[in-house]
Amino acid sequence: MRYGLLSGCLWGLDTVILGIALAMAPYLGSPETAVLASLAGAFLHDAFCAVWLFAYMGGKRRLKDTLAALKTRSGKAVAAAALLGGPLGMSGYVFAIGNIGAGYTAIISAFYPAFGSLMAVLFLKEKMSLKQVVALLAALAGVCVMGYAAAGSDAIGNPIIGVAGALVCLVGWGSEAVICAWGMRDDAVDNETALHIRGTTSALAYGLFVIPAFGAWGFTASVVPSMGTLVIVGAAIAGTTSYLCYYKAISTIGAARGMAVNISYSAWAVVFGAVILGAQVTLLQVVCCVVIVVGTVLAASDWNELFGRMKKDAQLAE
């Protein structure tokens, strides 16, 4: 579970750093360039993650393991999952933000662990107790309340397209974890080779299909030599480490519980926003963050083991 919690913490840091980058020139511009900036930022983020992963696997002399894994059925399944979670899911996310705003997008997309958990139960035969499901729902409620409070009146486009985009994001992200968990059951594909396949596939799909489809290559090329892009490089380091922990969590505790604890990033983003940006934190946000973190920990833990260990530690302290 600690890998999932660390994944959420680092993704919260990644989110804040990426937000800083996208608020800098030339990413921050007119409303007409907002979608191009978001797509360029997402592509560069994934591309830099792929570079870091290449260096990581090369340093461990495991590049040949990735190539061998990619030739297997499980490796190809992970590559397909990358398309669902990366370009498809993120493009839906961008469309949703552009049409219904970030707050409402966060509310809908935050339910990807619930969808993924259902898929994991149906197809992977994973099990979650009723207590764990309730804890997950409590954490999701915390995310929804925080997202609703921040939503305001930022819905600026077509609500049907916005909701559809958020649903595509939800299905893409939820499906990615389940398919990758299935792929990592094969001895030929471990969590590191799976992530290397995922990161490389996502970056290539963005560069070869998504960016050209939106006519965003010109904008992307123009923003590369900028301080904002340098900040994205830093965000990618946090993002890559987060994904390493996330895939490790999926391989050890399963897709359902791995996704459950990963959504704690919503709470960590508030914490890092306050520490790094000096953002004001309201009492409602504090309450929601506590509910999210506690809920995700309980959703991903074996309650008998967790509370049994706490009871034992208390007895030793006496």
Buried (B, 14 or more C-beta within 10 A) or exposed (E): BEBBBBBBBBBBBBBBBBBBBBEBEBBEEEEEBBBBBBBBBBBBBBBBBBBBBBEBBEEEEBBEBBEBBBEBEBBBBBBBBBBBBBBBBBBBBBBBBBBBBBBBBBBBBBBBBBBBBBBBBEEBEBEBEEEBBBBBBBBBBBBBBBBEEBBEEEBEBBEEBBBBBBBBBBBBBBBBBBBBBBBBEBEBBBBBBBBBBBBBBBBBBBBEEBBEEBEBBEBBEEBEEBEBBEBBBBBBBBBBBBBBBBBBBBBBBBBBBBBBBBBBBBBBBBBBBBEEEEBEEEEEBBEBBEBBBBBBBBBBBBEEEBEEEEEEEEEEEE
